[in-house]
Amino acid sequence: MVQPWIPELLLHYLHILRRDYSVLQQQTAVLAEKQLKSKRSLSHQEQSLVSHKMDDVIKSSILTGEVRSQVEFEHSVVDDCLASVHS
């Protein structure tokens, strides 16, 4: 025979589990939002780096008279971005 207090105890534990699950869901949502903001920030930093690199290349081309092809320029920007992101 089941003791009369067992269902109450089980309901109490169920309530605790539901509460803890709710807290975990909230924490997961907060972490996901932080990660999204971090990715957005990194993307903005990469765009800024590309923009600065383009300015540097244009200034250098004007000063030296050297003209680089679009493909060379794009490869240079990508290489520099990857190097700065991974360093």
C-alpha atoms as an extended CHARMM CRD file, in Angstrom:
* protein
*
        87  EXT
         1         1  MET       CA              0.0000000000        0.0000000000        0.0000000000  PROA      1               0.0000000000
         2         2  VAL       CA              1.2210000000        3.4820000000       -0.8820000000  PROA      2               0.0000000000
         3         3  GLN       CA              1.9120000000        5.7660000000        2.0160000000  PROA      3               0.0000000000
         4         4  PRO       CA             -0.3750000000        8.8290000000        1.9960000000  PROA      4               0.0000000000
         5         5  TRP       CA              2.5410000000       11.2640000000        2.0880000000  PROA      5               0.0000000000
         6         6  ILE       CA              4.2620000000        9.8590000000       -1.0350000000  PROA      6               0.0000000000
         7         7  PRO       CA              1.9920000000       11.5660000000       -3.6200000000  PROA      7               0.0000000000
         8         8  GLU       CA              2.4580000000       14.8910000000       -1.8230000000  PROA      8               0.0000000000
         9         9  LEU       CA              6.2150000000       14.4120000000       -1.8100000000  PROA      9               0.0000000000
        10        10  LEU       CA              6.1850000000       13.5290000000       -5.5060000000  PROA      10              0.0000000000
        11        11  LEU       CA              4.1140000000       16.6280000000       -6.2960000000  PROA      11              0.0000000000
        12        12  HSD       CA              6.5650000000       18.7270000000       -4.2930000000  PROA      12              0.0000000000
        13        13  TYR       CA              9.5230000000       17.3260000000       -6.2700000000  PROA      13              0.0000000000
        14        14  LEU       CA              7.6380000000       17.8150000000       -9.5290000000  PROA      14              0.0000000000
        15        15  HSD       CA              7.0730000000       21.4620000000       -8.6150000000  PROA      15              0.0000000000
        16        16  ILE       CA             10.8050000000       21.8930000000       -7.8770000000  PROA      16              0.0000000000
        17        17  LEU       CA             11.7610000000       20.2670000000      -11.1930000000  PROA      17              0.0000000000
        18        18  ARG       CA              9.3770000000       22.5030000000      -13.1310000000  PROA      18              0.0000000000
        19        19  ARG       CA             10.7560000000       25.5940000000      -11.4140000000  PROA      19              0.0000000000
        20        20  ASP       CA             14.3560000000       24.5570000000      -12.0900000000  PROA      20              0.0000000000
        21        21  TYR       CA             13.5120000000       23.7770000000      -15.7260000000  PROA      21              0.0000000000
        22        22  SER       CA             11.9580000000       27.2160000000      -16.1170000000  PROA      22              0.0000000000
        23        23  VAL       CA             15.0700000000       28.8510000000      -14.6620000000  PROA      23              0.0000000000
        24        24  LEU       CA             17.2860000000       26.8490000000      -17.0340000000  PROA      24              0.0000000000
        25        25  GLN       CA             15.1650000000       27.9180000000      -20.0100000000  PROA      25              0.0000000000
        26        26  GLN       CA             15.5470000000       31.5740000000      -19.0040000000  PROA      26              0.0000000000
        27        27  GLN       CA             19.2980000000       31.2200000000      -18.5410000000  PROA      27              0.0000000000
        28        28  THR       CA             19.6170000000       29.5030000000      -21.9180000000  PROA      28              0.0000000000
        29        29  ALA       CA             17.6950000000       32.3190000000      -23.5930000000  PROA      29              0.0000000000
        30        30  VAL       CA             19.9640000000       34.9160000000      -21.9750000000  PROA      30              0.0000000000
        31        31  LEU       CA             23.0990000000       33.0530000000      -23.0940000000  PROA      31              0.0000000000
        32        32  ALA       CA             21.7600000000       32.6980000000      -26.6360000000  PROA      32              0.0000000000
        33        33  GLU       CA             21.1000000000       36.4480000000      -26.7830000000  PROA      33              0.0000000000
        34        34  LYS       CA             24.6210000000       37.2040000000      -25.5080000000  PROA      34              0.0000000000
        35        35  GLN       CA             26.1340000000       34.9170000000      -28.1440000000  PROA      35              0.0000000000
        36        36  LEU       CA             24.0760000000       36.5850000000      -30.8630000000  PROA      36              0.0000000000
        37        37  LYS       CA             25.2210000000       40.0280000000      -29.7240000000  PROA      37              0.0000000000
        38        38  SER       CA             28.8140000000       38.8040000000      -29.6520000000  PROA      38              0.0000000000
        39        39  LYS       CA             28.5420000000       37.4940000000      -33.2230000000  PROA      39              0.0000000000
        40        40  ARG       CA             26.9810000000       40.7620000000      -34.3700000000  PROA      40              0.0000000000
        41        41  SER       CA             29.7830000000       42.6900000000      -32.6990000000  PROA      41              0.0000000000
        42        42  LEU       CA             32.4330000000       40.5030000000      -34.3400000000  PROA      42              0.0000000000
        43        43  SER       CA             30.7850000000       40.9620000000      -37.7200000000  PROA      43              0.0000000000
        44        44  HSD       CA             30.7980000000       44.7260000000      -37.1930000000  PROA      44              0.0000000000
        45        45  GLN       CA             34.4940000000       44.5810000000      -36.2310000000  PROA      45              0.0000000000
        46        46  GLU       CA             35.2880000000       42.5770000000      -39.3630000000  PROA      46              0.0000000000
        47        47  GLN       CA             33.3980000000       45.0730000000      -41.5570000000  PROA      47              0.0000000000
        48        48  SER       CA             35.2480000000       47.9350000000      -39.9160000000  PROA      48              0.0000000000
        49        49  LEU       CA             38.5710000000       46.1840000000      -40.4910000000  PROA      49              0.0000000000
        50        50  VAL       CA             37.7710000000       45.6450000000      -44.1810000000  PROA      50              0.0000000000
        51        51  SER       CA             36.7790000000       49.2930000000      -44.5370000000  PROA      51              0.0000000000
        52        52  HSD       CA             40.0360000000       50.4780000000      -42.9370000000  PROA      52              0.0000000000
        53        53  LYS       CA             42.0410000000       48.0610000000      -45.0780000000  PROA      53              0.0000000000
        54        54  MET       CA             40.3430000000       49.3840000000      -48.2210000000  PROA      54              0.0000000000
        55        55  ASP       CA             41.2210000000       52.9400000000      -47.1910000000  PROA      55              0.0000000000
        56        56  ASP       CA             44.8500000000       51.9380000000      -46.5870000000  PROA      56              0.0000000000
        57        57  VAL       CA             45.1260000000       50.2170000000      -49.9730000000  PROA      57              0.0000000000
        58        58  ILE       CA             43.6060000000       53.1790000000      -51.7930000000  PROA      58              0.0000000000
        59        59  LYS       CA             45.9560000000       55.6200000000      -50.0380000000  PROA      59              0.0000000000
        60        60  SER       CA             48.9360000000       53.3750000000      -50.7570000000  PROA      60              0.0000000000
        61        61  SER       CA             47.9630000000       53.0690000000      -54.4270000000  PROA      61              0.0000000000
        62        62  ILE       CA             47.6770000000       56.8270000000      -54.7440000000  PROA      62              0.0000000000
        63        63  LEU       CA             51.0170000000       57.4710000000      -53.0250000000  PROA      63              0.0000000000
        64        64  THR       CA             52.9920000000       54.7950000000      -54.8780000000  PROA      64              0.0000000000
        65        65  GLY       CA             51.1690000000       54.8950000000      -58.1850000000  PROA      65              0.0000000000
        66        66  GLU       CA             50.7270000000       51.1310000000      -57.9000000000  PROA      66              0.0000000000
        67        67  VAL       CA             47.3640000000       49.8580000000      -59.0250000000  PROA      67              0.0000000000
        68        68  ARG       CA             46.2350000000       46.4560000000      -57.7900000000  PROA      68              0.0000000000
        69        69  SER       CA             43.6050000000       44.3270000000      -59.4250000000  PROA      69              0.0000000000
        70        70  GLN       CA             40.2790000000       43.8340000000      -57.6780000000  PROA      70              0.0000000000
        71        71  VAL       CA             41.0670000000       40.1420000000      -57.1380000000  PROA      71              0.0000000000
        72        72  GLU       CA             44.4500000000       40.9150000000      -55.5400000000  PROA      72              0.0000000000
        73        73  PHE       CA             42.7950000000       43.4880000000      -53.3310000000  PROA      73              0.0000000000
        74        74  GLU       CA             40.0270000000       41.1150000000      -52.2160000000  PROA      74              0.0000000000
        75        75  HSD       CA             42.5170000000       38.3410000000      -51.4340000000  PROA      75              0.0000000000
        76        76  SER       CA             44.6350000000       40.7770000000      -49.4520000000  PROA      76              0.0000000000
        77        77  VAL       CA             41.6500000000       41.9830000000      -47.4310000000  PROA      77              0.0000000000
        78        78  VAL       CA             40.4610000000       38.4450000000      -46.7100000000  PROA      78              0.0000000000
        79        79  ASP       CA             43.9520000000       37.3170000000      -45.6680000000  PROA      79              0.0000000000
        80        80  ASP       CA             44.3810000000       40.3180000000      -43.3780000000  PROA      80              0.0000000000
        81        81  CYS       CA             40.9390000000       39.8190000000      -41.8370000000  PROA      81              0.0000000000
        82        82  LEU       CA             41.5690000000       36.1540000000      -41.1550000000  PROA      82              0.0000000000
        83        83  ALA       CA             44.9690000000       36.9160000000      -39.6590000000  PROA      83              0.0000000000
        84        84  SER       CA             43.5850000000       39.5970000000      -37.3460000000  PROA      84              0.0000000000
        85        85  VAL       CA             40.5740000000       37.5410000000      -36.2490000000  PROA      85              0.0000000000
        86        86  HSD       CA             42.6990000000       34.4940000000      -35.4320000000  PROA      86              0.0000000000
        87        87  SER       CA             45.4640000000       36.4100000000      -33.6760000000  PROA      87              0.0000000000
